[in-house]
Amino acid sequence: MAPLLEVKNLKKYFKAGAGFLHAVDDVSFTLDAGKTLGVVGESGCGKSTLGRTVLHLLDPTDGQILFNGEDVTRPNKKKLKELRENMQIIFQDPFSSLDPRKTVSDAIMEPLIVRGGMSKADMLKKTRELMDTVGLAARLENSYPHELDGGRRQRIGIATALALEPKFIVCDEPVSALDVSIQAQVINLMLDLQEQHGLAYMFVTHDLSVVKYISDDILVMYLGQVVEKAPADELFANTLHPYSKALLSAIPIPKYPNDSKRILLKGEITSPINPKPGCRFAARCRYACEKCSQPQHLEECSPGHFVACCRYKEIQDIKEEN
C-alpha cells in the first residue's frame, strides 16, 4: 500500500541578501495513514518551514510532494482547495492563531462556511459536535478567545483543524505554549482523535520527551537537513548522530541523583546562507575530521534507521564527556 504522504528531496530556499537561506534542504520521508512523524531540532532548524511547505503555505523551491499517490507539488487553484480539506494545521500559539473578534462557534464554523454546501443549521450542528469532540463545553459557544485559558484556546484550534475531516494534520509545536498539566490533556486528546479518525500527524516540536510519547517515527533536523531518522523507540535506544545525542542529553530527567551527563556543544553555528558542502554540524562536533567536509548522505545502518554521519560507526562506543 502506498503511503498517505511521500516527500522527495524537498527544498525551500529564501532570498537573503546576495545569497539564499537554505531553510529546508533535500528532505525526504514517508508517512502512512494513522501514524505520527515527529520532527525535532533546535529553533531555526527548518522544522516548521518543512511543515508549511508540505501544506503549500509556502511554495517549494524544488523536490516532490505526493499525497495519496498523486503528485501535488505544484497544484492548481482547484486542486489546492481540495488539498486544504485533507491537509490542515494546528498552530503553536493558540491565542495569536485565533481571530479575537470571533466567538468559539464562529471560529470553528469558518472552514465550513468557506467550503460551502451546508445549511446554517447543519453547520451549527457540526460545530457543536466538534466542540463536544474536543472537550469544549456547550456554554462556551459564544465566548471569545481572551475569555479562555490556553488549553481551551488550543482545543478551538484542534476543532477548526478537524472541521473538514482531513487525513493529515501538521501539528506545529501545539503544546509548547501550554502549562505542563494542560500539555498532557491536549496530547492525549490528539491521540484519541487519531485513533478515532485514522489521522496522520506531522508533530513538530523541540521537546523530545513529548515526541517520544506521541511519535511512531522521528526526523532529527539540523540547519535544514535531516541528520537522523528512525522509529521512535529505536532512536532513543540507539542514538547515532552526535547532534541527536546532544539533543537527548538535554532532556530533563526527574530523578535524584541524576547520573546522566549533559553534552555541551561548543563552536559557532554554520551559516544557513549558501552553506558549503559537508556536514553542517561539524563546527560544533567534537568528532569532526577532514572527511566531514565532504557531503554527508543518509545511510541505512539498520532496518528503518538512517544517519547522515561518516563517522557514526567509529563513535558509537565512545563515552560522552563534558
CORDAQUI-V414497 format. One record per pair of residues at least 6 apart in sequence whose C-alpha atoms are under 8 Angstrom apart, sorted by sequence separation. I is the first residue (numbers start at 0). J is the second residue. D is the distance in whole Angstrom. If there is no record, write none. Layout:
[[I & J & D] [I & J & D]]
This chain:
[[13 & 19 & 5] [14 & 20 & 6] [30 & 36 & 7] [40 & 46 & 7] [51 & 57 & 6] [52 & 58 & 6] [53 & 59 & 8] [64 & 70 & 6] [65 & 71 & 6] [90 & 96 & 7] [111 & 117 & 8] [130 & 136 & 7] [131 & 137 & 7] [192 & 198 & 7] [193 & 199 & 7] [204 & 210 & 7] [219 & 225 & 6] [220 & 226 & 6] [228 & 234 & 7] [238 & 244 & 6] [281 & 287 & 5] [299 & 305 & 4] [300 & 306 & 7] [12 & 19 & 6] [13 & 20 & 5] [39 & 46 & 7] [52 & 59 & 6] [63 & 70 & 7] [64 & 71 & 6] [65 & 72 & 7] [130 & 137 & 7] [175 & 182 & 8] [210 & 217 & 8] [218 & 225 & 6] [219 & 226 & 6] [220 & 227 & 7] [298 & 305 & 5] [299 & 306 & 7] [12 & 20 & 5] [13 & 21 & 7] [38 & 46 & 6] [63 & 71 & 8] [64 & 72 & 5] [98 & 106 & 7] [144 & 152 & 6] [160 & 168 & 8] [174 & 182 & 5] [202 & 210 & 7] [218 & 226 & 8] [219 & 227 & 5] [297 & 305 & 6] [298 & 306 & 5] [12 & 21 & 5] [13 & 22 & 7] [48 & 57 & 8] [63 & 72 & 5] [97 & 106 & 7] [218 & 227 & 6] [219 & 228 & 6] [297 & 306 & 5] [298 & 307 & 6] [11 & 21 & 7] [12 & 22 & 6] [62 & 72 & 8] [112 & 122 & 8] [127 & 137 & 7] [218 & 228 & 4] [269 & 279 & 6] [281 & 291 & 7] [296 & 306 & 8] [297 & 307 & 4] [10 & 21 & 8] [11 & 22 & 6] [12 & 23 & 7] [53 & 64 & 7] [111 & 122 & 7] [174 & 185 & 7] [217 & 228 & 6] [218 & 229 & 7] [248 & 259 & 7] [269 & 280 & 7] [281 & 292 & 8] [296 & 307 & 5] [297 & 308 & 8] [10 & 22 & 8] [11 & 23 & 5] [12 & 24 & 8] [174 & 186 & 8] [202 & 214 & 8] [216 & 228 & 7] [217 & 229 & 6] [227 & 239 & 8] [235 & 247 & 8] [248 & 260 & 7] [249 & 261 & 6] [268 & 280 & 8] [295 & 307 & 6] [296 & 308 & 7] [10 & 23 & 5] [11 & 24 & 7] [59 & 72 & 8] [216 & 229 & 6] [217 & 230 & 6] [227 & 240 & 7] [248 & 261 & 5] [249 & 262 & 7] [269 & 282 & 7] [278 & 291 & 6] [295 & 308 & 6] [9 & 23 & 7] [10 & 24 & 5] [108 & 122 & 7] [216 & 230 & 4] [217 & 231 & 6] [226 & 240 & 7] [248 & 262 & 6] [268 & 282 & 7] [277 & 291 & 6] [278 & 292 & 6] [295 & 309 & 7] [9 & 24 & 7] [10 & 25 & 5] [58 & 73 & 8] [108 & 123 & 7] [215 & 230 & 6] [216 & 231 & 5] [267 & 282 & 6] [268 & 283 & 7] [277 & 292 & 4] [278 & 293 & 7] [8 & 24 & 8] [9 & 25 & 5] [10 & 26 & 7] [135 & 151 & 7] [215 & 231 & 6] [226 & 242 & 8] [227 & 243 & 7] [245 & 261 & 7] [266 & 282 & 6] [267 & 283 & 7] [276 & 292 & 7] [277 & 293 & 4] [278 & 294 & 6] [8 & 25 & 4] [9 & 26 & 5] [214 & 231 & 6] [217 & 234 & 8] [245 & 262 & 5] [266 & 283 & 5] [276 & 293 & 6] [277 & 294 & 4] [278 & 295 & 6] [291 & 308 & 8] [7 & 25 & 8] [8 & 26 & 5] [9 & 27 & 6] [108 & 126 & 6] [244 & 262 & 8] [245 & 263 & 7] [265 & 283 & 5] [276 & 294 & 5] [277 & 295 & 6] [291 & 309 & 7] [7 & 26 & 7] [8 & 27 & 5] [104 & 123 & 8] [107 & 126 & 6] [135 & 154 & 7] [245 & 264 & 7] [264 & 283 & 6] [265 & 284 & 8] [290 & 309 & 7] [6 & 26 & 7] [7 & 27 & 4] [134 & 154 & 7] [135 & 155 & 8] [153 & 173 & 8] [211 & 231 & 6] [264 & 284 & 7] [6 & 27 & 5] [7 & 28 & 7] [133 & 154 & 6] [211 & 232 & 7] [5 & 27 & 8] [6 & 28 & 5] [22 & 44 & 7] [23 & 45 & 6] [104 & 126 & 6] [107 & 129 & 8] [133 & 155 & 8] [5 & 28 & 6] [6 & 29 & 6] [22 & 45 & 5] [23 & 46 & 8] [104 & 127 & 8] [190 & 213 & 7] [5 & 29 & 4] [133 & 157 & 7] [211 & 235 & 8] [219 & 243 & 7] [286 & 310 & 8] [4 & 29 & 6] [5 & 30 & 6] [23 & 48 & 7] [130 & 155 & 8] [133 & 158 & 6] [3 & 29 & 8] [4 & 30 & 5] [22 & 48 & 7] [23 & 49 & 6] [132 & 158 & 8] [2 & 29 & 6] [3 & 30 & 6] [4 & 31 & 7] [149 & 176 & 8] [150 & 177 & 7] [186 & 213 & 8] [2 & 30 & 6] [3 & 31 & 5] [130 & 158 & 7] [149 & 177 & 6] [286 & 314 & 8] [2 & 31 & 5] [3 & 32 & 6] [54 & 83 & 8] [129 & 158 & 6] [175 & 204 & 8] [1 & 31 & 8] [2 & 32 & 7] [168 & 198 & 7] [170 & 200 & 7] [172 & 202 & 7] [278 & 308 & 8] [150 & 181 & 6] [154 & 185 & 8] [166 & 197 & 7] [167 & 198 & 6] [168 & 199 & 6] [169 & 200 & 6] [170 & 201 & 6] [171 & 202 & 6] [172 & 203 & 5] [54 & 86 & 6] [129 & 161 & 8] [150 & 182 & 8] [153 & 185 & 8] [166 & 198 & 5] [167 & 199 & 5] [168 & 200 & 5] [169 & 201 & 5] [170 & 202 & 5] [171 & 203 & 5] [172 & 204 & 5] [54 & 87 & 7] [129 & 162 & 7] [165 & 198 & 7] [166 & 199 & 6] [167 & 200 & 6] [168 & 201 & 6] [169 & 202 & 6] [170 & 203 & 6] [171 & 204 & 7] [172 & 205 & 8] [167 & 201 & 8] [169 & 203 & 7] [150 & 185 & 7] [103 & 139 & 7] [104 & 140 & 5] [126 & 162 & 8] [11 & 48 & 8] [25 & 62 & 7] [103 & 140 & 5] [104 & 141 & 7] [11 & 49 & 8] [102 & 140 & 7] [103 & 141 & 6] [242 & 280 & 7] [102 & 141 & 5] [103 & 142 & 6] [207 & 246 & 8] [102 & 142 & 5] [103 & 143 & 6] [207 & 247 & 7] [11 & 52 & 7] [102 & 143 & 5] [103 & 144 & 7] [101 & 143 & 6] [102 & 144 & 7] [208 & 250 & 7] [242 & 284 & 8] [100 & 143 & 7] [101 & 144 & 8] [207 & 250 & 7] [241 & 284 & 7] [99 & 143 & 7] [206 & 250 & 8] [99 & 144 & 6] [98 & 144 & 8] [99 & 145 & 7] [6 & 53 & 8] [11 & 58 & 8] [97 & 144 & 7] [11 & 59 & 5] [12 & 60 & 6] [107 & 155 & 7] [223 & 271 & 8] [10 & 59 & 6] [11 & 60 & 5] [106 & 155 & 8] [107 & 156 & 8] [110 & 159 & 7] [222 & 271 & 6] [9 & 59 & 7] [10 & 60 & 5] [11 & 61 & 7] [94 & 144 & 7] [109 & 159 & 8] [9 & 60 & 8] [10 & 61 & 5] [94 & 145 & 8] [107 & 158 & 6] [108 & 159 & 7] [111 & 162 & 7] [9 & 61 & 6] [10 & 62 & 6] [103 & 155 & 7] [107 & 159 & 5] [110 & 162 & 7] [111 & 163 & 7] [8 & 61 & 7] [9 & 62 & 4] [106 & 159 & 7] [110 & 163 & 7] [8 & 62 & 5] [9 & 63 & 6] [108 & 162 & 8] [7 & 62 & 6] [8 & 63 & 7] [9 & 64 & 8] [94 & 149 & 7] [107 & 162 & 7] [133 & 188 & 7] [6 & 62 & 8] [7 & 63 & 5] [93 & 149 & 7] [6 & 63 & 6] [7 & 64 & 6] [222 & 279 & 7] [262 & 319 & 7] [6 & 64 & 5] [94 & 152 & 7] [221 & 279 & 8] [262 & 320 & 7] [263 & 321 & 6] [5 & 64 & 6] [6 & 65 & 6] [93 & 152 & 5] [94 & 153 & 8] [97 & 156 & 8] [221 & 280 & 7] [260 & 319 & 8] [262 & 321 & 6] [4 & 64 & 7] [5 & 65 & 5] [93 & 153 & 5] [96 & 156 & 8] [260 & 320 & 7] [261 & 321 & 7] [4 & 65 & 6] [5 & 66 & 7] [92 & 153 & 8] [260 & 321 & 7] [4 & 66 & 5] [3 & 66 & 6] [4 & 67 & 6] [5 & 68 & 8] [93 & 156 & 7] [3 & 67 & 5] [4 & 68 & 8] [2 & 67 & 7] [3 & 68 & 7] [1 & 67 & 7] [2 & 68 & 7] [90 & 156 & 7] [240 & 306 & 6] [1 & 68 & 6] [89 & 156 & 6] [239 & 306 & 7] [240 & 307 & 7] [89 & 157 & 6] [240 & 308 & 6] [227 & 297 & 7] [234 & 304 & 8] [89 & 160 & 6] [226 & 297 & 7] [233 & 304 & 8] [240 & 311 & 6] [88 & 160 & 6] [225 & 297 & 8] [239 & 311 & 6] [87 & 160 & 6] [230 & 303 & 7] [87 & 161 & 8] [229 & 303 & 6] [230 & 304 & 7] [228 & 303 & 8] [229 & 304 & 4] [228 & 304 & 6] [229 & 305 & 6] [239 & 315 & 7] [227 & 304 & 8] [228 & 305 & 5] [85 & 163 & 7] [87 & 165 & 7] [227 & 305 & 6] [228 & 306 & 7] [84 & 163 & 5] [85 & 164 & 7] [86 & 165 & 6] [89 & 168 & 7] [91 & 170 & 8] [227 & 306 & 4] [84 & 164 & 7] [85 & 165 & 4] [86 & 166 & 6] [87 & 167 & 6] [88 & 168 & 5] [89 & 169 & 6] [90 & 170 & 7] [91 & 171 & 5] [93 & 173 & 8] [226 & 306 & 6] [227 & 307 & 6] [84 & 165 & 6] [85 & 166 & 5] [86 & 167 & 5] [87 & 168 & 5] [88 & 169 & 5] [89 & 170 & 5] [90 & 171 & 5] [91 & 172 & 5] [92 & 173 & 7] [226 & 307 & 5] [85 & 167 & 6] [86 & 168 & 6] [87 & 169 & 6] [88 & 170 & 6] [89 & 171 & 6] [90 & 172 & 7] [91 & 173 & 5] [225 & 307 & 8] [226 & 308 & 7] [86 & 169 & 8] [88 & 171 & 7] [90 & 173 & 6] [91 & 174 & 7] [93 & 176 & 8] [89 & 173 & 6] [91 & 175 & 7] [92 & 176 & 6] [91 & 176 & 7] [50 & 169 & 6] [50 & 171 & 8] [47 & 171 & 6] [32 & 166 & 7] [32 & 167 & 8] [50 & 201 & 7] [50 & 203 & 8] [47 & 203 & 7] [46 & 203 & 6] [33 & 193 & 6] [33 & 194 & 7] [38 & 201 & 7] [42 & 205 & 7] [33 & 197 & 4] [34 & 198 & 7] [35 & 199 & 6] [36 & 200 & 6] [37 & 201 & 6] [38 & 202 & 6] [39 & 203 & 6] [40 & 204 & 7] [41 & 205 & 6] [32 & 197 & 6] [33 & 198 & 5] [34 & 199 & 5] [35 & 200 & 5] [36 & 201 & 5] [37 & 202 & 5] [38 & 203 & 5] [39 & 204 & 5] [40 & 205 & 6] [32 & 198 & 6] [33 & 199 & 5] [34 & 200 & 6] [35 & 201 & 6] [36 & 202 & 6] [37 & 203 & 6] [38 & 204 & 6] [39 & 205 & 5] [32 & 199 & 5] [33 & 200 & 8] [35 & 202 & 7] [37 & 204 & 7] [39 & 206 & 7] [31 & 199 & 7] [39 & 207 & 7] [30 & 199 & 7] [39 & 210 & 8] [37 & 210 & 6] [46 & 220 & 7] [45 & 220 & 7] [37 & 213 & 8] [44 & 220 & 6] [45 & 221 & 8] [37 & 214 & 5] [44 & 221 & 5] [45 & 222 & 7] [46 & 223 & 8] [35 & 213 & 7] [36 & 214 & 6] [37 & 215 & 8] [39 & 217 & 7] [44 & 222 & 4] [45 & 223 & 5] [35 & 214 & 5] [36 & 215 & 6] [37 & 216 & 6] [38 & 217 & 6] [39 & 218 & 6] [40 & 219 & 6] [43 & 222 & 7] [44 & 223 & 5] [34 & 214 & 8] [35 & 215 & 5] [36 & 216 & 5] [37 & 217 & 4] [38 & 218 & 5] [39 & 219 & 5] [40 & 220 & 5] [41 & 221 & 7] [44 & 224 & 8] [34 & 215 & 6] [35 & 216 & 7] [36 & 217 & 6] [37 & 218 & 6] [38 & 219 & 6] [39 & 220 & 6] [40 & 221 & 6] [36 & 218 & 7] [38 & 220 & 7] [26 & 224 & 6] [23 & 222 & 8] [24 & 223 & 5] [25 & 224 & 7] [26 & 225 & 6] [22 & 222 & 7] [23 & 223 & 4] [24 & 224 & 5] [21 & 222 & 8] [22 & 223 & 5] [23 & 224 & 6] [21 & 223 & 6] [40 & 246 & 8] [22 & 271 & 7] [21 & 271 & 6] [20 & 271 & 5] [21 & 272 & 6] [20 & 272 & 4] [21 & 273 & 7] [19 & 272 & 5] [20 & 273 & 6] [21 & 274 & 8] [18 & 272 & 6] [19 & 273 & 6] [18 & 273 & 6] [15 & 272 & 7]]
